[in-house]
Amino acid sequence: MGYLASAFTPRHDDDVEAHTAQTLTRREQEITGLIAQGLSNTDIADVLGIAHSTVKGHVKEIFRKLGLRNRVQAALYHHTHISGDPTDGPTRT
């Protein structure tokens, strides 16, 4: 998992990563958590009670702020930098 995470995580030193995580708004951090749970933009909109287009705008801004290209990177970022545990993702049986 660590190798996979490093392959998709942008490379920065620790100070830059800590600063970047702090630049996400509380809502953006919440949305990265929902992305990490595997929810689509439509599902996130339903959970949060906001418009799909609003979620789409938040996701675009998250990607821009963090220099990410896809949802997998956002999920890995959330588990590594926001939740604090890269192994706390959903468990599938």
C-alpha positions in Angstrom: 0.0 0.0 0.0 2.8 2.4 0.8 4.4 1.9 -2.6 1.1 2.5 -4.3 0.4 5.6 -2.2 3.9 7.0 -3.1 3.2 6.4 -6.8 0.1 8.6 -6.7 1.0 11.1 -4.1 2.6 14.4 -5.2 6.1 14.7 -3.9 6.7 17.6 -1.5 8.6 18.0 1.6 6.7 17.7 4.9 6.4 21.4 5.5 4.8 22.0 2.1 2.4 19.0 2.6 1.3 20.3 6.0 0.7 23.8 4.6 -1.2 22.4 1.6 -3.5 20.4 3.9 -4.3 23.5 5.9 -5.3 25.4 2.7 -8.2 23.1 2.1 -11.4 24.4 3.6 -13.3 22.3 6.1 -15.8 21.5 3.3 -13.0 20.5 0.9 -11.6 18.2 3.6 -15.1 16.7 4.1 -15.4 16.1 0.4 -12.0 14.4 0.2 -13.2 12.1 2.9 -16.3 11.2 0.9 -14.2 10.7 -2.2 -11.9 8.4 -0.1 -15.1 6.4 0.8 -15.7 5.9 -2.9 -18.6 8.2 -3.4 -19.4 9.8 -6.7 -20.1 13.5 -7.1 -23.8 12.8 -7.2 -23.6 10.7 -4.0 -21.6 13.4 -2.3 -24.2 16.0 -3.3 -27.0 13.9 -1.9 -25.1 13.3 1.4 -24.3 16.9 1.9 -27.5 18.3 0.5 -25.8 20.5 -2.1 -26.0 20.8 -5.8 -24.0 18.4 -8.0 -22.4 21.4 -9.7 -21.2 22.7 -6.3 -19.5 19.3 -5.6 -17.9 19.4 -9.0 -16.5 22.8 -8.3 -15.2 21.7 -4.9 -13.5 18.7 -6.5 -11.9 20.8 -9.2 -10.6 23.2 -6.5 -9.2 20.4 -4.4 -7.4 19.0 -7.4 -6.0 22.4 -8.2 -4.9 23.2 -4.7 -3.2 19.9 -4.1 -1.9 19.4 -7.7 -3.8 16.2 -8.1 -5.1 14.6 -11.3 -7.7 12.1 -10.2 -9.9 10.8 -7.4 -7.5 8.0 -6.4 -4.9 10.6 -5.6 -7.4 12.6 -3.6 -8.4 9.5 -1.6 -4.8 8.7 -0.9 -4.1 12.3 0.1 -7.1 12.2 2.5 -5.9 9.0 4.2 -2.3 10.2 4.4 -2.7 13.9 5.3 -6.2 14.5 6.7 -7.3 11.3 8.5 -3.8 10.6 9.5 -3.8 6.9 8.7 -3.1 5.6 5.1 -4.5 2.2 6.1 -7.9 3.4 7.4 -9.8 3.2 4.1 -12.9 1.1 3.6 -12.5 -2.6 4.0 -14.1 -4.8 1.4 -14.9 -8.5 2.1 
